[in-house]
Amino acid sequence: MDEKDIRILKAIAAEGINSPDKLQEATGIPKSTIHYRLNQLREEGILENDIMDMNLEKIGLSITLISEVWAEFKEGYHDRVGEKLADIEGVNQVYFTMGDTDFVVISHVTSRQMVESLVEDYEAIDEIRRTSSKFVITTVKDEPRPINDFEFETLEEALTDD
């Protein structure tokens, strides 16, 4: 990656745009270069799709549930249990973690009834010993594009080959 790639990625993240015309306006990089760079970023797996952001609250998925999950330790358990958790309807993110908790699971649901159903599904997995779930009261920050949390110069220094 180089400075142009980072400028393109920052514009995509900050503006939520994926149109080469709009990226040219935002970055000053020629449209032909943007086309080429976007294709390269896709081929490298850096850009995966063109999904637009959605307001989950307006859709009705207004409850964010954060669950800590403790599982029975066995060889390869993190893969097996992680996949079982990920397959549960309503689970959006699953993280295998270090420390006291084995997994952190994030879900966006519509009701307390859905929360109860999710927790029952977690606990139906044989390897799971216990869970602890929390409702989010207020979302202070939810940046869907973590690249927005860095200054351009920081990214350039950390990510370029120079």
Salt bridges, closest charged atoms under 4 A:
ASP2 OD1 - ARG37 NH1 2.63
GLU3 OE2 - ARG7 NH1 2.53
ASP5 OD1 - ARG37 NH1 3.07
ASP21 OD1 - LYS31 NZ 2.80
ASP50 OD1 - ARG42 NH2 3.83
ASP53 OD2 - ARG145 NH1 2.79
GLU68 OE1 - LYS134 NZ 2.99
GLU72 OE2 - LYS74 NZ 3.45
GLU72 OE1 - ARG129 NH2 3.88
ASP79 OD1 - HIS78 NE2 3.70
GLU127 OE1 - LYS84 NZ 3.11
ASP149 OD1 - LYS141 NZ 2.64
